[in-house]
Amino acid sequence: MNAERDLSPLTPNIVRALNDKMYEKRKVAALEIEKLVREFVAQNNTAQIKHVIQILSQEFALSQHPHSRKGGLIGLAACSIALGKDSGQYLRELIEPVLTCFNDADSRLRYYACEALYNIVKVARGSVLPHFNVLFDGLSKLAADPDPNVKSGSELLDRLLKDIVTESSKFDLVSFVPLLRERIYSNNQYARQFIISWILVLENVPDIILLEYLPEILDGLFQILGDNSKEIRKMCEVSLGEFLKEIKKMPDSVKFAEMANILVIHCQSSDDLIQLTAMSWMREFLQLAGRVMLPYSSGILTAVLPCLSYDDRKKSIKEVANVCNLSLMKLVTPEDDESDDTSHLPSQEELPSYQESVDRGTPDTDNDSSLDNISVFAPRSSPATAVTLNLDGIVQVLDRYLHEPSTGMMTRICVLKWLYHLYIKTPRKMFRHTDLLFPILLKTLSDESDEVILKDLEVLAEIASSPAGQSNSANEEPVGGQTKLQVPSPARGVLPGSCGEGARGLESSPSTPTMNSYFHRFMVNLLKRFSSERKLLEIRGAFIIRQLCLLLNAENIFHSMADILLREEDLKFASTMVQNLNSILLTSSELFQLRSQLKDLQTPESCNLFCCLYRSWCHSPVATVSLCFLTQNYRHAYHLIQKLYPLLFCSVIFCTQRVATAFRFCSCSLMSSLQWGPGGHCGFPD
């Protein structure tokens, strides 16, 4: 810069001093500028004041010469000091050139810019708030400055600005939030610390309600929570804790729905602190927002279910996830079964893919007490009547976790509890998905865990006995291209004297009127599974059948299985299955009542059951004789043994299947002589 150039009202001495490389000379010039501006203020000469500021800005602060820029900065600070309370009228002209110097390559110049801005802000105080965003933007850059002196200076300016915001009631939060949302995604450690410190300050200002804008910054906060710095993680944790306290105090004003998906995403984080914090928030959201969270059920389950299989190293996350799961389960009510039109049943092709439903994030009696202990309500601002249950998405998530081999045992158990709960609360809607779920539920019977099998049997039993399944025809083809299951027709050439009602409907019996079409499909598929997986039959067959007898009607189970086995083409399997059923019938405590019924044979139903069992039990000679003993048909057992003796003697020569076939023909001739005895008892003549 030409020092002789006329820059009045600045004198040549002031201009030369401002351009000097010595700080002391520039400081003397600044004092002269301060005196000059004070005179203009006293004269109310705004034109000259603006002219001085313009000269200092254009000719010095924005000069190409570094010493001139330093002089311009100290001169602008001097102008601000001289203006005092009137500096608010000229803040834009004072601040903009200083902020430009924040980007200077010279660290010393950046430090002087920070010092100058500190003096300007200190004088203006609350008047700087209309310019807060540009100040915040500049400070956020200095917070990450590599020079320690610059960082130290920016921290002083930052504290001053925080004091001003705290004591003021005119902070423009609406215009600030977009800038905060943008800066919160910075990856720089110091910038993150700067952002969190400001959020903590704003949270503690009574007149500033940052909670209203929490959806804008919540995702960024959770990302900062994963920072490598323990100090920053702690600050962020404190900030999130303060927000959660406010949410609990003012649930009616919280935008739960806008933050639900954010929590779903971070509940799946690989960082333990992020996952635990997000899961804790989810727990509070479910209990405070109630049914407002229902539309996000599929996403919540996607995040929560895997956590239930965590080991003790993640015990805290597991416990919170369990509460979330129970809270969400309690939100599903019978009313959800009535809120949708059931005229359209979605086909497999119409359902969205697992990935789409999961990425968008979107009980049984054992847990009833746990559910009751969880308080869930819907805020007044979000009426429960406006919320519908996305059952399709939930079922897809549950089905996916049952299919995945890596799913943990506790997760599988919880999935089955969910299915059972949904069949209890929303049976009408759930039966749309039964054909999709049926194969995997049958496959789950081969699970290694007894507890998983027990829960699986509960679901299958509910499907088989639910009145909602009555409308589904047993002869219709299942959705999804699965094997078509037909109700077996009565055998051709019914054996003479084989009970008058032996060919009646196979899905139910008079004692179990609620059995639906899925009951017989279940029995057919269960026997098919036993036939294809003999190990399952050997290890778990008795366990499964006994549990089914507790869950369903034992008479119906034995009646249905006996009738199916009568038409079984694999005679070796039929014989093995009959032997297993016979052993269960004779020894299981669960079948005490059925044994008593067969011993008395007092009713047409019991006689009908005996006839049905007898025909199938003929696959195994020993089973047939033991059935006669059980039903107290001793004389007939005696005749059977007499006739069986030659066949058993020849069994060394003939194969097992042929002996069984011959025995069936032999027993059929005996069945033809079945008569009603005295007193209405079913028996054989002498």
Salt bridges, closest charged atoms under 4 A:
ASP20 OD2 - LYS25 NZ 3.76
GLU34 OE2 - ARG38 NH2 2.66
GLU59 OE1 - ARG5 NH1 3.09
GLU96 OE2 - ARG92 NE 3.05
ASP104 OD2 - ARG69 NE 3.01
ASP137 OD2 - LYS141 NZ 3.61
ASP137 OD1 - ARG183 NH2 1.78
ASP145 OD2 - ARG110 NE 2.68
ASP158 OD2 - LYS162 NZ 2.88
GLU167 OE2 - ARG125 NH2 2.85
GLU182 OE2 - ARG183 NH1 3.02
GLU216 OE1 - ARG181 NH1 2.36
ASP219 OD1 - HIS266 NE2 2.67
ASP227 OD2 - ARG192 NH1 2.83
GLU242 OE2 - LYS245 NZ 3.75
ASP252 OD2 - ARG380 NH2 2.45
ASP271 OD2 - ARG233 NH1 3.26
ASP272 OD1 - LYS314 NZ 3.49
GLU284 OE2 - LYS248 NZ 3.82
GLU284 OE2 - ARG283 NE 3.47
ASP311 OD2 - ARG313 NH2 2.64
ASP336 OD1 - ARG291 NH2 2.63
ASP340 OD2 - ARG432 NH1 3.52
GLU350 OE1 - HIS344 NE2 3.22
ASP364 OD2 - LYS455 NZ 2.23
ASP366 OD2 - LYS455 NZ 2.57
ASP392 OD1 - HIS433 NE2 3.00
ASP399 OD1 - HIS403 ND1 3.33
GLU404 OE2 - ARG400 NE 3.39
ASP435 OD1 - ARG521 NH2 3.08
ASP447 OD2 - ARG412 NE 2.78
ASP450 OD1 - ARG540 NE 3.11
GLU458 OE2 - LYS455 NZ 3.96
GLU501 OE1 - ARG504 NE 3.41
GLU533 OE2 - ARG529 NH2 3.09
ASP563 OD1 - ARG567 NH1 2.51
ASP570 OD2 - ARG534 NH2 3.19
GLU590 OE1 - ARG546 NE 2.93
ASP686 OD1 - ARG635 NE 2.75
